[in-house]
């Protein structure tokens, strides 16, 4: 039997352990031996991770094992302020070129070996990277040892030692404060395009916008707002954890120039159109990840009537935030059992309700991932498509096929499971409900305040009561609440217990749980960091169905609410109270997000 070289051995080991399949191995070996790779000199592990999306840590743990690199578990090591200061001192002493190479190679000096004090231990997520020896020699030590460490562990340490630079903002700082001519507009319909072009050509504007996109992704921003103001100003605002905050105010620059830069970098929009709404998108690779940004531009009125100003909102679409595991949604109490029961039925409709930005799509996608498998045809109709759902066929809405046409045509496309982005009118709602009544499992959203009012809304749309009663499996109302920062939250004083009791907590609940208040520190936004969902799940029991069938001229929302409570439904406020007892959020947050239970 011919001897297997080490590269084949890596591929064979990964295949044997189920980390990759045979087809992937075959393609990666071909790529490794290709002429293109002779210039890049990537090894098999690097090709599998970068080109075929293999799990980085699973691949390089086996690579490290085969090449006899020692593995270090950062969880078992001291990574206190003293260790960080030691690592930072060595990193800061590196020339800039070597520091960039170190970040690129995903490596860090970590400690001196306990048994050999003159030997530096260097940790790396890929111990086979060919730049490691070059950087290691730059630390000016006699001996060094490369050890393998998991990428997800190393990234946390790296952020503390070498915070990611925003190259665009760095260039902006080097250029100094941007000063541009005021420019002028002549007449109501005219913008001096030459003056505008001169401002656009200032690289500072481009750097500002590109830097803004990078910063938005790194700060976990959901939306970027670019809003013109009087006096040649443009405000850049970030929505973080549901609240808007000013990031930058661009002064002494024509707002039209800022908007022209945005439009030039956005696909599907016309830079010279200033009187109608426009929708487009941007794609960028930021920190090694492909990201999409959905852009909405609308004309607005200010006190400067002769100027055609536009407002721009950019939604950050980061696929890394897509939740595919329903458990991670944090459904509480009876809502969890009701929801699982509803999506496991072979047919019927699951409706999510709530205002814009309440996480309805996130919940629907997570639910969809529970029922997707190769034996079923999953179709989605969304406008626009925000996230790519693996295993689903996502229909493209465009000028030649509108939302209404798509939903009518979907019946002829042999679906098993359908996601209808939104039931926006009678036609959409009726078709979605008919799909649910003819053996299909349907997921959709509706804009209402709570679960019982969704029934009344469908009834007022003109949907027959028997269709509503027999088609719907569950209606879930959802809200997002800000969660407390774990570093600075503090227990509430006993003087606040009176307010908590007025809100509905019992003395027993107050004595058996710790309630917290928001404080604020340098790691959070006024005491809050991140968001969590609260739910109100109206499961369609026989009693609820009978109430809808016997509704007559008007649906009794209060009656449905009372029956649902008897069946075990938690209201949004009750769900919020549970979050407070978990120590996740505050009384103020629940009061501002929910309404009083009737």
Wavefront OBJ file of the C-alpha trace (Angstrom):
o trace
v 0.000 0.000 0.000
v 1.495 3.397 -0.995
v 2.427 5.699 1.900
v -0.057 8.498 2.604
v 1.588 11.922 2.914
v 0.642 14.227 5.826
v -1.742 16.354 3.682
v -3.756 13.305 2.651
v -3.686 12.187 6.282
v -5.286 15.493 7.362
v -8.001 15.115 4.725
v -8.562 11.462 5.681
v -8.803 12.301 9.409
v -11.297 15.138 8.802
v -13.357 12.860 6.544
v -13.304 9.999 9.056
v -14.455 12.297 11.892
v -17.336 13.695 9.786
v -15.951 17.256 9.771
v -16.041 17.280 5.943
v -17.638 15.047 3.311
v -15.880 13.200 0.477
v -17.013 15.665 -2.211
v -15.604 18.633 -0.254
v -12.301 16.805 0.276
v -12.043 15.988 -3.415
v -12.735 19.604 -4.473
v -10.346 21.051 -1.862
v -7.494 18.739 -2.921
v -8.002 19.794 -6.551
v -7.916 23.451 -5.490
v -4.766 22.832 -3.445
v -2.958 21.397 -6.466
v -4.205 24.115 -8.861
v -1.902 26.689 -10.483
v -3.666 29.556 -8.666
v -2.841 28.034 -5.292
v 0.838 27.727 -6.158
v 1.002 31.531 -5.801
v -1.129 31.669 -2.604
v 0.426 28.523 -1.080
v -2.618 27.737 1.060
v -2.579 24.357 2.825
v -5.540 21.979 2.885
v -6.898 23.187 6.244
v -6.827 26.831 5.123
v -8.598 25.975 1.837
v -11.322 24.007 3.650
v -12.047 26.908 6.012
v -11.790 29.839 3.566
v -13.292 28.272 0.426
v -15.697 25.627 1.719
v -16.877 27.117 5.024
v -15.606 24.237 7.192
v -15.599 24.839 10.957
v -12.285 26.594 11.724
v -11.745 25.130 15.191
v -12.796 21.589 14.196
v -10.333 21.602 11.247
v -7.331 23.190 12.963
v -7.652 21.149 16.153
v -7.032 18.056 13.979
v -4.275 19.850 12.019
v -2.563 20.862 15.295
v -2.868 17.314 16.589
v -1.301 15.796 13.447
v 1.552 18.298 13.395
v 2.063 17.780 17.180
v 1.303 21.369 18.232
v 0.371 21.621 21.910
v -3.162 22.945 22.586
v -3.730 25.664 25.183
v -7.178 26.213 26.725
v -7.532 29.927 27.507
v -10.349 29.155 29.968
v -7.784 27.338 32.157
v -5.232 30.176 31.930
v -4.997 33.506 33.715
v -6.162 36.301 31.402
v -6.302 39.048 34.027
v -5.179 42.682 33.611
v -1.556 41.714 34.339
v -1.509 39.113 31.521
v -3.200 41.533 29.100
v -0.642 44.237 29.962
v 2.209 41.719 29.336
v 0.808 40.720 25.929
v 0.094 44.356 24.987
v 3.659 45.424 25.844
v 5.124 42.794 23.468
v 2.599 43.605 20.726
v 3.114 47.393 20.973
v 6.883 46.914 20.561
v 6.364 45.289 17.129
v 6.923 47.311 13.947
v 3.594 48.209 12.273
v 4.100 45.770 9.381
v 4.712 42.835 11.753
v 1.730 43.862 13.927
v -0.561 43.812 10.880
v 0.907 40.428 9.915
v 0.246 39.146 13.459
v -3.436 40.211 13.337
v -3.795 38.656 9.876
v -2.202 35.388 11.081
v -4.495 35.341 14.187
v -1.694 34.892 16.721
v -0.539 36.499 20.000
v 2.421 36.205 22.366
v 0.928 34.759 25.557
v 3.440 33.946 28.332
v 6.936 32.660 29.130
v 7.121 28.902 29.667
v 7.105 27.957 33.374
v 9.782 25.281 32.836
v 11.942 27.330 30.422
v 11.728 31.014 31.426
v 13.558 32.136 28.257
v 10.996 30.481 25.952
v 8.007 32.560 24.755
v 4.728 30.702 24.255
v 2.847 32.029 21.225
v -0.812 31.070 20.697
v -2.298 30.816 17.196
v -5.661 29.747 15.761
v -3.848 28.312 12.722
v -0.401 27.031 13.816
v 0.479 26.241 10.178
v 0.279 29.859 8.935
v 3.543 30.585 7.095
v 3.804 34.110 8.548
v 4.046 32.829 12.142
v 7.863 32.396 12.181
v 8.361 35.890 10.657
v 6.306 37.541 13.437
v 7.703 35.229 16.161
v 11.286 36.299 15.334
v 10.215 39.958 15.708
v 9.576 39.433 19.445
v 13.392 39.245 19.888
v 13.428 36.092 22.014
v 15.916 33.217 21.824
v 13.297 30.472 21.902
v 9.595 30.304 21.158
v 6.886 27.645 20.943
v 3.751 27.871 18.774
v 0.651 26.445 20.481
v -2.841 25.972 19.070
v -5.780 27.840 20.607
v -9.446 27.946 19.521
v -10.253 30.921 17.278
v -13.341 31.943 19.283
v -11.225 32.040 22.473
v -8.381 33.959 20.822
v -10.702 36.604 19.324
v -11.864 37.783 22.755
v -8.259 38.250 23.925
v -7.283 39.893 20.636
v -10.034 42.524 20.954
v -8.592 43.584 24.324
v -4.984 43.689 23.115
v -5.367 44.933 19.527
v -8.778 46.622 19.091
v -9.905 46.518 15.450
v -8.967 49.693 13.553
v -11.456 51.465 11.310
v -9.149 52.307 8.392
v -11.608 54.781 6.848
v -11.942 56.818 10.038
v -8.152 56.638 10.486
v -7.713 58.223 7.026
v -10.290 60.831 7.986
v -8.305 61.777 11.097
v -5.093 61.973 9.061
v -6.782 64.385 6.653
v -7.768 66.573 9.605
v -11.145 68.234 10.060
v -12.915 68.274 6.708
v -13.418 71.795 5.367
v -15.334 72.203 2.145
v -16.877 75.124 0.334
v -20.434 75.979 1.309
v -21.684 75.693 -2.253
v -25.047 77.062 -3.204
v -28.303 76.109 -4.840
v -29.747 78.253 -7.586
v -33.536 78.154 -7.856
v -35.986 75.581 -6.581
v -35.276 72.841 -9.116
v -31.550 73.312 -9.601
v -28.543 71.973 -7.734
v -25.148 73.164 -8.914
v -23.863 69.751 -10.033
v -20.276 71.037 -10.489
v -20.108 72.286 -6.892
v -21.670 68.998 -5.764
v -19.127 66.977 -7.765
v -16.270 68.961 -6.216
v -17.498 68.089 -2.721
v -18.115 64.439 -3.586
v -14.597 64.096 -4.923
v -13.209 64.995 -1.528
v -12.118 61.536 -0.351
v -13.052 62.513 3.217
v -16.779 62.133 2.438
v -16.244 58.662 0.994
v -14.096 57.673 3.976
v -16.735 59.008 6.372
v -19.486 56.915 4.797
v -17.415 53.724 4.471
v -16.129 54.222 8.022
v -19.715 54.633 9.203
v -20.680 51.211 7.731
v -17.686 49.504 9.379
v -18.411 51.162 12.726
v -22.111 50.218 12.529
v -21.259 46.531 12.115
v -18.704 46.547 14.938
v -21.024 48.368 17.356
v -23.905 45.943 16.731
v -26.084 48.695 15.214
v -29.419 47.652 13.666
v -30.022 50.834 11.594
v -28.004 53.857 10.461
v -29.953 57.111 9.924
v -28.435 59.863 7.749
v -30.499 63.015 8.204
v -29.839 66.465 6.677
v -30.259 69.606 8.787
v -30.332 73.341 8.103
v -27.042 75.186 7.817
v -25.123 72.626 5.748
v -25.187 69.898 8.389
v -25.854 66.169 8.175
v -26.440 63.991 11.251
v -25.402 60.341 11.348
v -27.393 58.383 13.961
v -27.024 54.773 15.115
v -29.903 52.669 16.466
v -28.434 50.548 19.248
v -30.699 48.238 21.291
v -33.750 50.002 19.863
v -32.706 53.591 20.694
v -31.267 56.221 18.336
v -28.056 58.027 19.313
v -25.943 60.583 17.412
v -22.710 59.103 16.088
v -21.408 62.033 14.032
v -22.514 65.473 12.806
v -20.977 66.467 9.461
v -20.755 70.261 9.284
v -19.852 72.724 6.496
v -20.850 70.198 3.830
v -23.840 70.251 1.497
v -26.252 67.474 2.612
v -26.861 66.743 -1.099
v -23.157 65.858 -1.412
v -23.352 63.409 1.498
v -26.492 61.854 -0.013
v -24.851 61.635 -3.451
v -21.954 59.654 -1.913
v -24.475 57.269 -0.304
v -26.340 56.847 -3.612
v -23.154 56.307 -5.630
v -22.283 53.391 -3.340
v -25.792 51.895 -3.355
v -27.100 49.557 -6.046
v -30.530 50.149 -7.663
v -30.798 53.877 -6.848
v -30.515 56.954 -9.085
v -28.208 59.668 -7.778
v -30.056 62.430 -9.672
v -33.542 61.446 -8.450
v -34.445 63.652 -5.462
v -38.262 63.678 -5.438
v -39.315 60.060 -4.906
v -38.619 57.215 -2.518
v -35.866 54.807 -3.540
v -34.773 51.411 -2.214
v -31.414 49.807 -2.826
v -28.715 47.739 -1.165
v -24.991 47.730 -0.439
v -22.680 44.718 -0.060
v -19.390 44.866 1.818
v -16.844 42.470 3.319
v -16.138 43.747 6.850
v -13.759 41.920 9.189
v -13.789 38.934 6.838
v -17.607 38.632 6.677
v -19.896 39.359 3.724
v -22.607 41.792 4.846
v -25.620 43.397 3.193
v -27.152 46.774 3.946
v -30.713 47.631 2.895
v -30.987 51.309 1.935
v -34.195 53.401 2.026
v -34.119 57.003 0.738
v -37.058 59.430 1.076
v -37.491 63.156 0.244
v -38.175 65.344 3.319
v -39.114 68.975 4.005
v -37.032 71.378 6.131
v -37.143 75.149 6.697
v -34.870 75.511 3.660
v -37.748 75.124 1.180
v -35.609 75.763 -1.905
v -33.394 72.728 -1.157
v -34.406 69.173 -1.958
v -33.288 67.253 1.114
v -33.512 63.485 1.533
v -33.447 61.225 4.580
v -31.664 57.878 4.403
v -32.062 54.808 6.624
v -29.682 51.865 6.238
v -30.643 48.514 7.808
v -27.615 46.351 8.718
v -28.267 42.747 7.623
v -25.724 40.518 9.344
v -26.275 36.795 8.648
v -24.290 35.974 11.798
v -27.239 37.300 13.820
v -29.722 34.882 12.244
v -30.973 32.506 14.934
v -31.470 28.977 13.597
v -32.005 27.353 17.007
v -35.478 28.023 18.418
v -34.185 27.415 21.956
v -32.038 30.562 21.696
v -35.141 32.743 21.234
v -35.889 32.353 24.934
v -39.610 31.558 24.682
v -40.934 31.567 28.252
v -43.413 29.449 30.168
v -46.474 28.225 28.226
v -45.458 30.197 25.074
v -42.651 27.699 24.432
v -44.900 24.617 24.624
v -47.677 26.303 22.580
v -45.244 27.409 19.857
v -43.567 23.996 19.449
v -46.986 22.335 19.313
v -48.165 24.785 16.620
v -45.168 24.399 14.281
v -45.201 20.598 14.550
v -48.695 20.400 13.055
v -48.764 19.283 9.386
v -50.886 22.269 8.346
v -52.227 25.599 9.585
v -50.881 29.128 9.918
v -48.489 30.563 12.511
v -48.863 34.358 12.806
v -46.356 36.707 14.472
v -47.605 40.186 15.392
v -45.920 43.315 16.678
v -44.580 46.692 15.533
v -41.712 47.187 13.065
v -38.383 46.134 14.566
v -39.847 43.812 17.211
v -37.969 40.753 15.916
v -40.897 39.032 14.149
v -38.779 37.961 11.158
v -36.045 36.590 13.449
v -38.595 34.387 15.257
v -40.174 33.205 11.992
v -36.804 32.275 10.463
v -35.834 30.351 13.628
v -39.178 28.501 13.478
v -38.736 27.792 9.769
v -35.321 26.197 10.410
v -37.046 23.696 12.747
v -39.286 22.388 9.954
v -36.976 22.648 6.907
v -35.676 19.322 5.646
v -34.842 17.924 2.172
v -38.174 16.049 1.938
v -40.292 19.232 1.830
v -40.553 22.168 -0.577
v -40.213 25.409 1.406
v -41.121 28.640 -0.427
v -40.869 32.189 0.904
v -42.445 35.406 -0.389
v -40.800 38.446 1.172
v -40.378 42.014 0.023
v -37.507 42.574 0.354
v -35.578 39.363 1.097
v -33.389 40.231 4.091
v -31.650 36.973 5.005
v -30.815 33.912 2.932
v -32.536 30.839 4.405
v -30.692 27.607 3.585
v -33.015 24.906 2.286
v -35.764 27.331 1.193
v -36.598 28.734 -2.241
v -36.945 32.484 -1.752
v -39.031 34.073 -4.509
v -37.705 37.254 -6.042
v -40.234 40.078 -6.091
v -39.598 42.574 -8.883
v -41.254 44.762 -11.527
v -42.469 41.722 -13.483
v -43.698 39.726 -10.473
v -45.275 41.645 -7.589
v -46.105 40.350 -4.106
v -49.738 39.696 -5.065
v -48.820 37.747 -8.225
v -46.273 35.672 -6.310
v -48.724 34.625 -3.616
v -51.303 33.637 -6.248
v -48.730 31.732 -8.316
v -47.265 29.892 -5.328
v -50.179 27.409 -5.271
v -48.994 26.049 -8.623
v -45.436 25.569 -7.335
v -46.201 22.478 -5.209
v -45.329 23.924 -1.771
v -45.333 22.084 1.563
v -44.310 25.002 3.775
v -44.765 28.694 2.900
v -43.462 31.866 4.528
v -45.506 34.949 3.584
v -43.515 37.981 4.758
v -46.567 40.012 5.697
v -50.343 39.716 5.377
v -50.739 43.274 4.149
v -54.256 43.169 2.632
v -57.320 40.962 2.145
v -55.892 39.171 -0.938
v -52.616 38.257 0.810
v -54.365 37.223 4.044
v -57.054 35.211 2.230
v -54.503 33.329 0.092
v -52.269 32.591 3.111
v -55.253 31.292 5.097
v -56.506 29.192 2.162
v -53.011 27.664 1.876
v -53.202 26.784 5.582
v -56.647 25.209 5.074
v -55.496 23.068 2.130
v -52.772 21.062 3.845
v -49.875 23.540 3.967
v -47.937 24.867 6.937
v -47.801 28.668 6.638
v -45.789 31.289 8.539
v -46.632 34.997 8.358
v -46.655 38.363 10.162
v -49.302 40.988 10.909
v -49.073 44.473 12.434
v -51.254 44.516 15.564
v -50.681 45.415 19.229
v -51.416 42.026 20.769
v -52.485 38.485 19.863
v -56.310 38.749 20.356
v -56.505 41.966 18.272
v -54.947 40.044 15.327
v -58.147 37.962 15.158
v -60.267 41.143 15.010
v -57.963 42.601 12.334
v -58.382 39.563 10.049
v -62.150 39.637 10.689
v -62.300 43.341 9.702
v -60.292 42.573 6.548
v -63.256 40.465 5.446
v -61.869 36.969 6.110
v -64.658 34.489 6.887
v -64.820 33.471 10.602
v -64.724 29.718 9.808
v -61.507 30.261 7.773
v -59.892 32.110 10.693
v -61.014 29.503 13.262
v -59.809 26.433 11.380
v -56.691 27.830 9.668
v -54.793 29.447 12.564
v -52.636 27.287 14.852
v -51.238 30.109 16.979
v -50.854 33.904 17.085
v -47.765 35.174 18.894
v -47.370 38.856 19.838
v -43.747 39.853 20.368
v -41.755 42.800 21.742
v -38.048 43.387 22.274
v -36.937 44.699 25.656
v -33.505 46.055 26.549
v -31.538 43.778 28.882
v -29.409 44.958 31.783
v -25.635 45.237 31.558
v -24.220 42.361 33.643
v -21.217 44.417 34.754
v -22.972 47.407 36.327
v -26.549 46.373 37.230
v -27.439 46.860 40.905
v -30.262 45.478 43.112
v -33.145 47.919 43.681
v -33.573 49.498 47.132
v -36.306 48.214 49.439
v -37.880 51.692 49.098
v -38.803 50.739 45.501
v -40.723 47.626 46.594
v -43.925 49.676 46.887
v -43.757 50.494 43.131
v -43.151 46.816 42.338
v -46.172 45.763 44.389
v -48.361 48.364 42.624
v -47.138 46.905 39.333
v -48.461 43.473 40.333
v -45.730 41.575 42.170
v -46.654 39.716 45.364
v -44.760 39.945 48.657
v -43.631 36.351 48.169
v -42.179 37.178 44.708
v -40.387 40.224 46.131
v -38.809 38.182 48.916
v -37.761 35.230 46.719
v -36.278 37.190 43.770
v -33.682 39.932 43.328
v -34.850 42.894 41.215
v -32.304 45.136 39.509
v -31.970 48.708 38.263
v -29.924 50.202 35.396
v -26.752 52.067 36.412
v -24.497 52.621 33.370
v -20.801 52.061 32.691
v -18.286 52.340 29.838
v -19.307 48.905 28.519
v -23.022 49.624 27.982
v -25.663 52.141 26.902
v -27.041 53.743 30.055
v -27.126 50.482 31.990
v -28.483 48.310 29.168
v -26.689 45.995 26.766
v -28.475 43.777 24.228
v -32.154 42.886 23.908
v -34.419 39.934 24.666
v -37.894 39.021 23.438
v -41.109 38.757 25.429
v -44.078 36.862 23.982
v -47.838 36.515 24.239
v -48.883 33.193 22.668
v -52.568 32.726 21.773
v -52.947 29.021 20.970
v -56.177 28.120 19.123
v -57.969 25.728 21.468
v -61.481 24.384 20.777
v -62.986 27.082 23.029
v -61.189 29.900 21.132
v -62.270 28.427 17.776
v -65.909 28.247 18.929
v -65.816 31.874 20.092
v -64.633 32.980 16.619
v -67.201 30.800 14.805
v -70.001 32.315 16.908
v -68.674 35.870 16.646
v -71.586 37.292 14.669
v -70.957 40.881 13.577
v -68.043 41.618 15.903
v -65.202 39.590 17.420
v -65.161 39.756 21.229
v -61.457 40.553 21.815
v -61.841 40.729 25.599
v -63.676 37.402 25.632
v -60.854 35.791 23.612
v -58.278 37.357 25.965
v -60.060 35.997 29.049
v -60.421 32.509 27.543
v -56.755 32.489 26.470
v -55.737 33.411 30.047
v -57.791 30.422 31.305
v -55.979 28.247 28.733
v -52.629 29.366 30.204
v -51.603 32.307 28.000
v -49.160 34.811 29.510
v -49.734 38.415 28.433
v -46.791 40.535 27.233
v -46.726 42.275 30.612
v -46.690 38.957 32.517
v -43.865 37.747 30.261
v -42.000 40.990 31.028
v -42.507 40.472 34.775
v -40.884 37.046 34.428
v -37.878 38.709 32.764
v -37.661 41.063 35.751
v -37.715 38.140 38.192
v -34.886 36.533 36.169
v -32.872 39.729 36.781
v -32.738 40.437 33.043
v -34.479 43.823 32.820
v -36.039 46.679 34.806
v -39.489 47.906 35.818
v -39.025 51.073 33.685
v -38.289 48.998 30.570
v -41.392 46.792 30.971
v -43.623 49.836 31.650
v -42.352 51.548 28.474
v -42.731 48.409 26.310
v -46.051 46.913 27.429
v -49.559 48.125 28.270
v -51.495 47.312 31.429
v -53.323 43.987 31.371
v -57.090 44.443 31.157
l 1 2 3 4 5 6 7 8 9 10 11 12 13 14 15 16 17 18 19 20 21 22 23 24 25 26 27 28 29 30 31 32 33 34 35 36 37 38 39 40 41 42 43 44 45 46 47 48 49 50 51 52 53 54 55 56 57 58 59 60 61 62 63 64 65 66 67 68 69 70 71 72 73 74 75 76 77 78 79 80 81 82 83 84 85 86 87 88 89 90 91 92 93 94 95 96 97 98 99 100 101 102 103 104 105 106 107 108 109 110 111 112 113 114 115 116 117 118 119 120 121 122 123 124 125 126 127 128 129 130 131 132 133 134 135 136 137 138 139 140 141 142 143 144 145 146 147 148 149 150 151 152 153 154 155 156 157 158 159 160 161 162 163 164 165 166 167 168 169 170 171 172 173 174 175 176 177 178 179 180 181 182 183 184 185 186 187 188 189 190 191 192 193 194 195 196 197 198 199 200 201 202 203 204 205 206 207 208 209 210 211 212 213 214 215 216 217 218 219 220 221 222 223 224 225 226 227 228 229 230 231 232 233 234 235 236 237 238 239 240 241 242 243 244 245 246 247 248 249 250 251 252 253 254 255 256 257 258 259 260 261 262 263 264 265 266 267 268 269 270 271 272 273 274 275 276 277 278 279 280 281 282 283 284 285 286 287 288 289 290 291 292 293 294 295 296 297 298 299 300 301 302 303 304 305 306 307 308 309 310 311 312 313 314 315 316 317 318 319 320 321 322 323 324 325 326 327 328 329 330 331 332 333 334 335 336 337 338 339 340 341 342 343 344 345 346 347 348 349 350 351 352 353 354 355 356 357 358 359 360 361 362 363 364 365 366 367 368 369 370 371 372 373 374 375 376 377 378 379 380 381 382 383 384 385 386 387 388 389 390 391 392 393 394 395 396 397 398 399 400 401 402 403 404 405 406 407 408 409 410 411 412 413 414 415 416 417 418 419 420 421 422 423 424 425 426 427 428 429 430 431 432 433 434 435 436 437 438 439 440 441 442 443 444 445 446 447 448 449 450 451 452 453 454 455 456 457 458 459 460 461 462 463 464 465 466 467 468 469 470 471 472 473 474 475 476 477 478 479 480 481 482 483 484 485 486 487 488 489 490 491 492 493 494 495 496 497 498 499 500 501 502 503 504 505 506 507 508 509 510 511 512 513 514 515 516 517 518 519 520 521 522 523 524 525 526 527 528 529 530 531 532 533 534 535 536 537 538 539 540 541 542 543 544 545 546 547 548 549 550 551 552 553 554 555 556 557 558 559 560 561 562 563 564 565 566 567 568 569 570 571 572 573 574 575 576 577 578 579 580 581 582 583 584 585 586 587 588 589 590 591 592 593 594 595 596 597 598
